[in-house]
Amino acid sequence: MRRLLALFAATLAGVAASPPPQRIMPVGDSITQGGGATYATYRVALAAKLRAAGVRFEFVGSQVTPTPQGPLRHEGYGGKNAEFLAGILDAKLVAAPADILMIQAGHNHFAEEKPIPGILAATRAMVATARARNPHVVVVVAQVIPAGKLPKYAYLPELNVALAALAKELDGPGQRVLTVDLATGFDVAADTIADRVHPNDRGAEKIAQRWAEVLIPLLK
């Protein structure tokens, strides 16, 4: 009997000592949100990769994508840009605190607007907001996928260079800002649906793999 009680106590201690899952908030536009039956969201494949890696995590946010494996929460908004996301992020983090913030925002502007300074300012603001709510938050900024809708999205390559530089500037000990390169190896012709902007299943898998390569080491 004593042996059984000791085993039970040890089991309870092990459960109590287990760290809580890391809370991950994906923030972005329609590429993060997904388009239901129209186009894929990378988050389903990403969740599967994280589960397969055996890491403890949960996606948080006010938006929900139903999946056979359970709901996946997020802050993805179709048609919205980085400036919009920066404006709502604080309230979203108050409602759903996060340990890791995924930012994938660079589309939904026109090249004629010369939008890069505004996108960078919005990204900088999102990092500051996340740090104000959680000083130990890790922010991962995506170099976004290319788009075949030109000249509208002709600014994306230059933006990706600038986003990497911004992340490097903001990164520091205990306040990490990392980048994930979604652009390299992404083939607009093969990896998007007919609009040449949103990922098909193959494209979503590529995006998920890149995110997983950055997130899994953070979660272990």
C-alpha positions in Angstrom: 0.0 0.0 0.0 2.8 2.4 0.9 4.5 1.6 -2.3 1.3 2.4 -4.3 0.9 5.7 -2.4 4.5 6.6 -3.1 4.1 5.9 -6.8 0.9 8.0 -6.8 2.6 10.9 -5.1 5.5 10.7 -7.5 3.1 10.8 -10.4 1.3 13.8 -9.0 4.6 15.5 -8.5 5.6 14.9 -12.1 2.3 16.3 -13.3 2.7 19.4 -11.1 6.2 19.9 -12.3 5.3 19.8 -16.0 5.7 23.3 -17.5 2.6 24.9 -19.0 2.2 24.9 -22.7 3.8 27.9 -24.5 1.1 30.3 -25.8 1.6 31.2 -29.4 -0.3 34.0 -31.1 -0.3 34.0 -35.0 -0.9 37.5 -36.2 -1.5 38.4 -39.9 -3.7 38.8 -42.9 -5.6 36.3 -45.0 -2.6 34.1 -45.4 -2.7 33.5 -41.6 -6.4 33.4 -41.5 -7.0 31.0 -44.3 -9.8 30.9 -46.8 -11.8 27.9 -45.8 -12.3 25.7 -48.9 -10.8 28.4 -51.2 -7.2 28.3 -50.0 -5.2 26.7 -47.2 -4.0 28.1 -44.0 -0.5 27.0 -43.0 -1.5 26.9 -39.3 -3.1 23.4 -39.6 0.1 21.9 -41.0 2.2 23.8 -38.5 0.1 22.5 -35.6 0.7 19.0 -36.8 4.4 19.5 -37.1 4.6 20.9 -33.5 2.6 18.0 -32.2 4.8 15.5 -34.0 7.9 17.2 -32.4 6.4 16.6 -28.9 6.5 20.2 -27.8 3.9 21.7 -25.5 2.0 24.6 -27.1 -1.3 26.2 -27.6 -2.4 28.8 -30.2 -4.2 31.8 -28.7 -6.3 34.5 -30.1 -9.9 35.7 -30.6 -10.4 34.1 -34.0 -11.0 30.3 -34.4 -10.4 27.8 -37.2 -12.2 24.5 -36.6 -10.1 21.5 -37.5 -10.5 17.7 -36.9 -7.8 18.0 -34.2 -9.6 20.8 -32.4 -10.0 24.6 -32.8 -6.9 26.6 -33.8 -7.0 30.2 -32.5 -5.3 33.1 -34.2 -5.4 36.8 -35.1 -5.6 36.6 -38.9 -7.8 39.0 -40.8 -8.4 38.9 -44.5 -7.7 42.1 -46.4 -6.1 43.8 -43.4 -2.5 45.2 -43.3 0.2 45.6 -40.7 -1.1 49.0 -39.6 -4.5 47.5 -38.8 -2.9 44.7 -36.9 -0.7 47.1 -34.9 -3.9 49.0 -33.9 -5.7 46.0 -32.4 -2.8 44.0 -31.0 -2.8 45.4 -27.5 -6.4 44.5 -26.8 -5.9 41.0 -28.3 -2.9 40.4 -26.0 -4.8 41.6 -22.9 -7.5 39.1 -23.7 -5.1 36.3 -24.7 -1.5 36.7 -23.3 1.2 35.2 -25.5 4.7 33.8 -24.9 5.5 33.8 -28.7 4.1 36.3 -31.2 4.2 35.3 -34.9 3.9 38.3 -37.2 3.2 37.7 -40.9 2.1 41.0 -42.3 3.3 42.8 -45.5 0.6 42.4 -48.1 -2.6 44.4 -48.7 -0.9 47.5 -49.9 -0.1 48.8 -53.4 3.4 49.5 -54.6 2.3 53.0 -55.6 1.7 53.8 -51.9 5.4 53.3 -51.1 4.2 51.3 -48.1 7.5 50.0 -46.7 8.1 52.7 -44.0 4.5 52.3 -42.7 4.8 48.5 -42.5 8.1 48.8 -40.7 6.7 51.3 -38.2 3.7 49.0 -37.6 5.9 46.0 -37.1 8.1 48.0 -34.7 4.9 49.0 -32.8 3.7 45.4 -32.5 7.1 44.4 -31.0 6.8 47.2 -28.5 3.2 46.3 -27.6 4.1 42.6 -27.1 7.0 43.5 -24.9 4.9 45.9 -22.8 2.5 43.1 -22.1 5.2 40.4 -21.6 8.8 41.5 -21.2 10.0 38.0 -22.0 7.9 37.5 -25.2 9.7 36.1 -28.2 8.6 37.8 -31.5 9.1 36.0 -34.8 8.8 38.3 -37.9 8.1 36.7 -41.2 9.8 37.7 -44.5 6.5 37.3 -46.4 5.8 35.1 -49.4 6.1 36.6 -52.8 3.0 37.3 -54.9 2.4 37.1 -58.6 0.0 40.0 -58.6 2.2 42.7 -60.1 2.9 45.6 -60.0 0.7 45.7 -56.8 3.2 43.6 -54.8 6.4 44.7 -56.5 7.6 46.1 -53.1 7.7 42.8 -51.3 11.3 41.8 -52.0 12.6 45.2 -50.7 10.2 44.9 -47.7 11.6 41.5 -46.8 15.2 42.9 -46.7 14.0 45.7 -44.5 12.0 43.4 -42.1 15.1 41.2 -41.6 17.2 44.4 -40.7 14.5 45.6 -38.3 14.4 42.2 -36.5 18.1 42.3 -36.2 18.0 45.8 -34.8 15.3 44.9 -32.2 16.7 41.5 -31.2 18.5 41.4 -27.8 19.3 39.2 -24.8 16.1 38.2 -23.1 14.0 40.1 -25.7 14.3 38.0 -28.8 13.1 39.1 -32.2 13.8 36.5 -34.8 13.0 36.2 -38.5 11.5 33.4 -40.5 12.2 33.4 -44.3 9.0 32.4 -46.0 10.0 33.9 -49.4 13.1 31.8 -50.4 12.0 28.7 -52.3 8.3 29.7 -52.5 7.2 29.3 -56.1 4.3 31.6 -57.0 3.4 29.5 -60.0 3.4 26.2 -58.1 2.6 27.2 -54.5 -0.4 29.6 -54.9 -4.0 29.3 -56.0 -5.2 31.0 -59.2 -5.0 34.5 -57.7 -1.2 34.0 -57.4 -1.3 35.5 -53.9 -2.8 32.9 -51.5 -1.1 29.6 -50.8 -2.4 26.3 -52.1 -1.9 23.1 -50.0 1.7 22.8 -51.3 2.4 26.4 -50.4 0.8 26.1 -47.0 3.0 23.1 -46.3 6.1 25.1 -47.2 5.1 28.0 -45.0 4.4 25.6 -42.1 7.8 23.9 -42.5 9.6 27.2 -42.3 7.7 28.3 -39.2 8.3 24.9 -37.6 12.0 25.2 -38.1 12.1 28.4 -36.0 9.4 27.5 -33.4 10.4 24.0 -32.4 13.8 25.0 -31.0 12.0 27.8 -29.0 9.5 25.3 -27.6 11.9 22.6 -26.5 
